[in-house]
Amino acid sequence: MLDQTLQHLEALVSFDTRNPPRDIGTGGIFDYLREKLHGFRIDVIDHGDGAVSMLAVRGNPTRLFNVHLDTVPSSEAWSADPHVLRVTGDRAIGLGACDIKGAAAGLVTAASRTTGDTAFLFSTDEEANDARCIAAFLASGHSFQDVIVAEPTKCEAVLAHRGISSVLMRFRGVAGHASGANAMQASALHQAIRWGGHALDFVESQAHQRFGGLTGLRFNIGRVEGGIKANMIAPSAELRFGFRPLPSMSIDALHERFGTLVEAGAVERYEETFRGPSLPSGDVADAENRRLEARDLADALGLPIGNAVDFWTEASLFSVAGLTAIVYGPGDIAQAHTADEWVALEQLQRYTESVTRILETA
């Protein structure tokens, strides 16, 4: 079984699905999957900008397996060709082997060894923070009740993770000579820095918040730029930040708080550039109920339950749409997005065996 999964993984890694540059079409890796998924009804859709989805269905399943095929870009730090799989000792090394083509290879192997009702949804825009594939699938209408989303979780079922939101802020100032008495308040950069201090204080005040083993609010100011030179008051400044709330936190309420941490008129623009909901979705009570439903699903499938995680996944999009969603896949997130990315052979074996068992009893 492992040898078969490695053969599929070698082929999947060989296809260049780096994202960016979002140059992925309906051929290549999808031709390979069409060839290997015998007996499946297959629908491939190009959503534009490298976002391609493939729904493969056998029989009349109510459970969906989802895995993204796009990868992050490679870097000069790779010690060999990232698109040539290397198997050394106890690991398989290649771009996307951990995140998350190893799971796709395991699904194809499991499909070839079973005959039960099965559904796979492959997508190629997860790494672009532009979930066109999942959004289009959910909008098209479906009969699925639950979904298993593949991400590196060390073959443990993850029931909860943080949401994510990214924001662009622009601050307004009044240009002038830095010697002026108004420099303290007129500088857009001073306003941005002042906002940053208030934001950090607020985030620290949330350290006591808890949900499913996660604590506090994750927050990061990623970029601040503006101004001209030291003796000129900055007429404008731009700041980018992101936060990752607990499932029990309202993203909208947090935006309202972050948007009002400086005096009125200082902020010229406040724009959310990306949002990913938490898993599970809902208010505090509903989120906990849905987490318990996900736990029941994992128990019924015989999957070991892991801790909640800080990273975001598209499982939350399915949760918002009403499906019971869990995250489950081979590999360790610590290896994702790294040079010489790898997945343990033992993880590939365990994942393929577990999916095969699930499909046999579907």
C-alpha positions in Angstrom: 0.0 0.0 0.0 2.8 2.5 0.9 4.6 1.7 -2.4 1.5 2.5 -4.4 1.0 5.7 -2.5 4.6 6.7 -3.1 4.2 6.1 -6.8 1.2 8.4 -6.9 3.0 11.0 -4.8 6.0 10.9 -7.1 3.7 11.7 -10.0 1.7 14.4 -8.2 4.9 16.2 -7.0 6.2 16.2 -10.5 3.4 18.6 -11.6 4.2 22.3 -11.0 1.2 23.6 -9.1 3.0 26.5 -7.3 0.7 29.3 -6.2 1.7 32.0 -6.9 2.1 32.3 -9.9 -1.4 30.9 -10.2 -0.6 29.3 -13.5 -2.6 26.1 -13.1 -4.9 24.7 -15.8 -7.4 21.8 -16.2 -4.8 19.4 -17.7 -1.6 18.1 -16.1 -2.2 16.9 -12.6 -6.0 16.7 -13.4 -5.3 14.4 -16.4 -3.4 12.1 -14.1 -6.2 12.0 -11.5 -8.8 11.3 -14.2 -6.7 8.4 -15.4 -6.3 6.9 -12.0 -9.8 7.3 -10.6 -11.5 4.6 -12.5 -15.3 4.4 -12.2 -15.7 7.9 -10.9 -18.0 10.6 -12.3 -15.6 13.5 -12.8 -16.3 17.2 -13.2 -13.5 19.7 -13.6 -14.1 23.4 -13.5 -11.7 26.3 -14.2 -12.7 29.2 -11.9 -10.0 31.5 -13.3 -6.6 32.7 -12.0 -5.3 29.2 -11.5 -8.3 28.1 -9.4 -9.4 24.7 -10.7 -11.6 22.2 -8.9 -12.3 18.6 -9.6 -15.2 16.7 -8.1 -14.8 12.9 -8.4 -17.8 10.9 -7.2 -18.5 7.1 -7.1 -21.9 5.9 -6.1 -24.0 8.2 -3.8 -21.8 9.2 -0.9 -22.8 11.6 1.9 -19.2 12.2 3.0 -16.7 14.3 1.1 -12.9 14.2 1.2 -11.2 17.5 0.3 -7.6 18.2 -0.5 -5.8 21.1 -2.2 -3.2 20.4 -4.9 -1.5 23.8 -5.1 1.7 24.4 -3.2 3.6 27.4 -2.1 6.5 28.6 -4.3 9.8 26.8 -3.9 13.0 28.7 -2.9 16.7 28.7 -3.5 17.1 26.9 -0.2 16.0 23.6 -1.7 18.9 21.1 -1.9 17.6 19.4 -5.0 14.8 19.7 -7.6 11.6 20.3 -5.6 9.5 18.6 -8.2 11.4 15.3 -8.1 10.3 13.1 -5.1 13.2 11.7 -3.0 12.6 8.9 -0.6 15.3 8.7 2.0 15.2 6.6 5.2 11.8 7.3 6.8 10.6 10.3 4.7 9.5 11.4 1.3 10.8 14.8 0.2 9.3 17.0 -2.4 7.3 20.3 -2.9 3.8 19.7 -1.6 4.7 16.2 -0.2 3.6 17.4 3.3 1.2 20.2 2.3 -0.7 18.2 1.1 -0.2 16.1 -2.0 0.7 13.2 0.3 -3.0 13.0 1.3 -4.1 13.2 -2.4 -1.8 10.2 -3.2 -3.3 8.3 -0.3 -6.9 9.0 -1.5 -6.1 7.7 -5.0 -4.6 4.5 -3.5 -7.6 4.0 -1.2 -10.0 4.5 -4.1 -8.2 1.8 -6.1 -8.6 -0.7 -3.3 -12.2 -0.1 -2.5 -15.6 -0.1 -4.3 -17.8 1.9 -1.9 -19.5 5.2 -2.3 -16.8 7.9 -2.4 -16.4 11.6 -3.2 -13.2 13.6 -3.6 -13.0 17.4 -4.1 -9.6 18.5 -5.3 -8.8 22.3 -5.5 -5.9 24.5 -6.4 -6.4 27.9 -4.8 -5.9 27.3 -1.0 -2.4 28.8 -1.0 -3.7 32.0 -2.7 -6.1 33.0 0.1 -8.8 33.1 -2.6 -11.2 30.2 -1.9 -13.0 30.3 -5.3 -13.1 26.5 -5.6 -14.7 25.8 -2.3 -17.1 28.8 -2.6 -18.3 27.7 -6.0 -18.7 24.1 -4.9 -20.8 25.1 -1.9 -22.9 27.5 -4.0 -23.6 24.8 -6.6 -25.8 22.7 -4.3 -24.7 19.3 -2.8 -26.0 16.4 -0.7 -23.0 15.9 1.6 -23.4 15.9 5.3 -19.8 15.9 6.5 -16.3 16.6 5.1 -12.8 15.5 5.9 -10.4 18.2 4.9 -6.8 17.1 4.4 -4.1 19.3 6.0 -1.0 18.1 7.9 -2.3 17.1 11.4 -0.1 14.1 12.1 -3.0 11.8 11.3 -5.1 13.2 14.2 -8.6 14.6 13.7 -8.6 18.3 14.4 -12.0 19.6 15.5 -11.2 23.3 16.0 -8.9 26.0 14.7 -8.6 29.8 14.7 -10.1 32.0 12.1 -8.0 34.6 10.3 -8.5 38.1 9.0 -6.0 40.4 7.2 -6.5 44.2 7.2 -5.1 47.2 5.3 -5.2 50.5 7.2 -4.3 54.0 5.8 -3.8 56.9 8.1 -4.2 60.5 7.2 -1.8 63.3 8.3 -1.0 66.9 7.5 2.4 67.5 5.8 4.6 70.1 7.3 8.0 70.9 8.9 8.9 68.5 11.7 9.8 71.4 14.0 6.2 72.4 14.2 4.3 72.1 17.5 1.6 70.1 15.6 4.0 67.3 14.5 3.0 65.0 17.3 -0.6 64.9 16.2 -0.3 65.8 12.5 1.9 62.9 11.5 0.2 59.9 9.9 3.1 57.7 11.1 2.6 58.8 14.7 -1.1 57.9 14.4 -0.2 54.5 13.0 2.3 53.8 15.8 -0.1 55.1 18.4 -2.8 52.7 17.0 -0.3 49.9 17.1 0.3 50.4 20.8 -3.4 50.5 21.6 -3.9 47.3 19.5 -1.1 45.4 21.3 -2.6 46.4 24.7 -6.0 45.2 23.6 -4.7 41.9 22.3 -2.8 41.3 25.6 -6.1 41.9 27.5 -7.6 38.9 25.7 -5.1 36.4 26.9 -7.6 34.8 29.3 -10.0 33.9 26.5 -10.2 30.1 25.8 -11.8 27.6 23.4 -11.1 24.0 22.9 -7.5 24.1 24.2 -6.7 27.4 22.4 -6.0 30.6 24.4 -6.0 34.3 23.6 -6.0 36.2 20.4 -3.2 35.9 17.9 -2.2 39.2 16.3 0.6 40.5 14.1 1.5 43.9 12.5 3.2 42.8 9.4 4.1 46.0 7.6 4.2 49.8 8.3 5.3 52.3 5.7 4.9 56.0 5.0 6.5 59.4 5.4 9.3 61.1 3.5 12.2 62.0 5.7 13.0 62.7 9.4 12.4 66.5 9.2 9.0 66.2 7.4 5.7 65.4 9.0 4.3 62.3 7.3 1.1 63.1 5.3 0.2 59.4 5.0 1.0 56.0 6.3 -0.1 52.5 5.5 -0.2 49.6 8.0 -1.1 45.9 7.4 -2.0 43.6 10.2 -3.7 40.3 10.8 -5.4 38.5 13.7 -6.5 35.0 14.4 -9.5 34.8 16.7 -10.8 31.8 18.7 -13.9 30.2 17.4 -15.8 31.9 20.2 -14.8 35.4 19.1 -16.7 37.5 16.6 -14.5 38.7 13.7 -16.9 41.6 13.1 -16.8 42.7 16.7 -13.0 42.6 16.6 -12.9 44.8 13.5 -15.1 47.3 15.2 -12.7 47.4 18.1 -9.5 47.6 16.0 -11.1 50.3 13.8 -11.7 52.7 16.7 -8.5 52.5 18.6 -7.4 56.0 17.4 -9.1 59.4 17.3 -11.8 59.9 14.7 -10.6 61.2 11.4 -7.1 59.7 11.7 -8.0 56.5 9.7 -8.6 57.2 6.0 -9.2 53.6 5.1 -9.9 50.4 6.9 -10.2 47.4 4.6 -10.4 43.7 5.4 -8.4 42.0 2.6 -9.0 38.4 3.6 -11.3 36.6 6.0 -11.3 32.9 7.0 -13.8 31.9 9.6 -13.0 29.8 12.6 -13.7 26.1 12.9 -16.3 25.3 14.0 -18.5 28.3 13.0 -21.2 29.9 15.0 -21.5 31.8 18.3 -20.0 30.4 21.5 -22.8 27.9 22.3 -23.3 26.8 18.7 -19.5 26.5 18.1 -19.2 24.2 21.1 -22.2 22.1 19.9 -20.7 21.7 16.5 -17.3 20.8 17.9 -19.0 18.0 19.8 -20.7 16.8 16.6 -17.3 16.7 14.9 -15.9 14.7 17.8 -18.7 12.2 17.4 -17.9 11.9 13.7 -14.2 11.3 14.4 -15.1 8.7 17.0 -17.5 7.0 14.6 -14.6 6.8 12.0 -12.1 5.5 14.5 -9.8 8.5 14.1 -7.7 9.7 17.0 -8.6 13.2 18.1 -5.8 15.8 18.3 -5.6 19.3 19.8 -7.1 22.4 18.3 -4.6 24.2 16.1 -3.6 27.8 15.4 -3.4 27.6 11.6 -6.4 28.2 9.4 -7.9 25.7 7.0 -10.8 25.6 4.5 -12.6 23.2 6.7 -14.2 26.3 8.3 -15.8 27.2 5.0 -17.6 23.9 4.9 -18.6 24.4 8.6 -20.2 27.8 7.8 -22.2 26.0 5.0 -23.6 23.6 7.6 -21.4 20.5 7.1 -19.8 18.7 10.0 -16.1 19.3 9.3 -12.9 17.8 10.6 -9.3 18.3 9.5 -7.3 15.1 9.1 -4.2 14.4 7.1 -0.6 13.0 7.1 2.4 15.1 8.0 3.4 17.8 10.5 2.6 21.4 9.9 6.1 22.2 11.0 7.3 20.8 7.7 4.9 22.7 5.5 6.2 25.7 3.5 9.8 24.8 4.3 12.8 24.0 2.0 13.2 20.2 1.5 9.6 19.8 2.7 8.9 16.2 3.7 6.3 13.8 5.0 7.1 10.7 7.1 6.5 7.4 5.4 4.8 6.1 8.5 2.3 9.0 8.2 1.5 8.2 4.6 1.0 4.6 5.4 -1.3 5.4 8.4 -3.3 7.9 6.4 -3.8 5.6 3.4 -4.8 2.7 5.7 -7.3 4.8 7.6 -9.0 6.2 4.5 -9.1 2.8 3.0 -10.9 1.5 6.1 -13.3 4.4 6.0 -14.2 3.8 2.3 -14.6 0.1 2.8 -17.3 0.8 5.4 -19.0 3.7 3.6 
